[in-house]
Amino acid sequence: MDPSEIPADRDRPGGPRPPSAPGRAEDERLRETADRNRRRLRWTFASVLLALAFLLSPVAVVAAWMDSQISDVDRYVETVAPLATDPAVQDAVSDRLTDRVVDNVDVDAFTAALAKALERADAPPRVVDNVPALAGPLKNALAAAVDNVVTKVVTGDRFPQFWENANRRAHAAVVKTLTGEGTSAVQARGDTVVLDLGTVVDEVQRRLVDAGYERAANIPDVDRTIPLLQTDKLSQAQTAMQLINVLGPWLPPVTIALAALAVWTAPRHRAALLAAAIGIGVMMLLLLAGLAVMRQVYVNSVPPTTLPRDAATAIYDTLVRFLRQSTLTILVVAVLTALTAYLYGPDRAARALRSAAARGTGALG
């Protein structure tokens, strides 16, 4: 039989037939519905990833900053080094140490001994009776002498080295303080974090003796600390710091991976990149605002009688300056990324800007 005479499948009874126009429309509608569902699912997944990246971004920045301060002693010393030359901190240290040294000198006992000596020497009763009145002037004179020596020590060329060495030795104690076990130069005492300046006091005593105040060598151990932070939530803060310390090395790469996966998952990569940049930029602005609020909270947590306001402000600004710089850097990168993603988009304004830039480049060329 001639093959040309064999009927095609479409001519056979019961064979496949081409879909009718309504059938083709239905198939197209089903395909479009399936595509929309897939796009919607991808956008939903990308949105969840972006939300997680937004929420974790400020925490990741803080965690990375804390991890660098805790694990890197050189970084920590670099952070606190400017405090040694800050005038407000120097004044606070000088006043604190002067008060502690003077308060531990028993001027009343000295005047009482002087009165007894005069009485044994048959001094006039009026003179003996007026000796206790010398306590005030003597204490003022002592305070002036001690303050002069303390100020020279604190503002001298060797003090920054004292400060650096003390902070290097105290770094292990800083770590312990963050875990609630501070026992050295930086300590957690109840609800207060204090800094021990014992080496500075020793230097002051040595200089007082060299200046002719031999009795300074007999001054009993004084309170050699200045408070850095006073809060009734220190234990909660330490718990949070311990958690961030554990998660610190992981949060930044996880946050970046979430944002990258969200951009890759989204049907429109450029739009997702624009959303990621804007969202992270907003979170960095919120972090900067939070740092400003915490600055006020910190300053208010330290009583002015314990640490002057300008010294507390200087301490806070110095401690968080690297965190603030990192936040600003990420904010700038986010803004530049958002602008780039927008300018490469199909929007009319973006096209106009690209055309204007091309014309300008051509004119310059």
Helices and strands as residue ranges (DSSP letters): G 3-5, G 9-11, H 21-71, H 73-80, G 81-85, H 87-103, H 107-120, H 125-130, G 131-134, H 135-155, H 159-178, E 186-189, E 192-196, H 198-210, G 214-218, E 225-230, H 234-247, H 251-265, H 269-301, H 309-319, H 321-343, H 348-364
